[in-house]
Amino acid sequence: MAARLGHVTTFSQKIYSVSPVNVTLERQTSASLNTSINLTTTDVKQTRVALNVFDSVVEADGITVVLSFNISSKEEYGEYQIVVANNVMPAARRAIEIVPEGITLYT
């Protein structure tokens, strides 16, 4: 994901979770220390999500959240985990890389 230094970046994420949900963006800076970027949840909508179950796709209820964050220094670029937590299940994590705007990543 590309982000411009000093500007707000907004993205949408589909999540299979029950509401209420808490979403954070965390980075492990050392073996014992996690840092996080403050995320603002601007919109939460009910949606359908596609889950891969063995060799098939199953649709289920989920939510779409629109998240905003600000990169305030060059040191904040890098690999993060989107952490989704609710009051029912343990937190789920998904890797994301935040790069300076204009950088192209090939996967």
KOLKE-162591 format. One record per residue (C-alpha): residue in one letter; x, z, y. Coordinates in steps of 0.1 Angstrom, whole numbers, plus 5000, padded with zeros to 4 digits. Each point is the difference from the previous one (the first is absolute). Layout:
<recs>
AXZY/...
</recs>
This chain:
<recs>
M500050005000/A501449905034/A499850245029/R501149975036/L502150285014/G498050215025/H496749834992/V497050104979/T499749824967/T496649994982/F499349904964/S497150024976/Q500350154965/K497549994972/I499950334981/Y498250114968/S499250365009/V497250235007/S499550115036/P501350195019/V503449854996/N503350095017/V502649725004/T503650065011/L503149795002/E503050194986/R503749934996/Q502550194979/T503050055022/S501950224975/A499550154965/S498150295015/L498649875033/N497149785007/T499249875035/S496849835010/I498749775027/N496850115016/L497149774990/T496849975018/T496949914979/T497949795024/D497349884976/V498750084965/K497549774983/Q498550004965/T501149704980/R500549864964/V503550004986/A501449824970/L501950214975/N502249864973/V499150174967/F502049884970/D499349624999/S497049995023/V498950075036/V497350265006/E498250045033/A499450355014/D498950175031/G502850075025/I500850015037/T501849795024/V502050205026/V501549855032/L503350185008/S502150005031/F503650135005/N502749975026/I503749944993/S501850195027/S503749954989/K502049754979/E500750284975/E496350004990/Y500249664985/G500450004962/E498250084967/Y497050235000/Q497350114977/I496349985010/V498650334986/V496350024994/A498550344993/N496550134995/N498550334988/V499549884965/M503249844986/P503750035005/A501549795028/A500749634992/R502949815015/R500849645008/A503349865012/I500149825034/E503049885020/I499850005038/V502449745016/P500549895036/E497649735011/G501549664995/I501850094967/T498749814969/L500050174966/Y500049804968/T498650164969/
</recs>
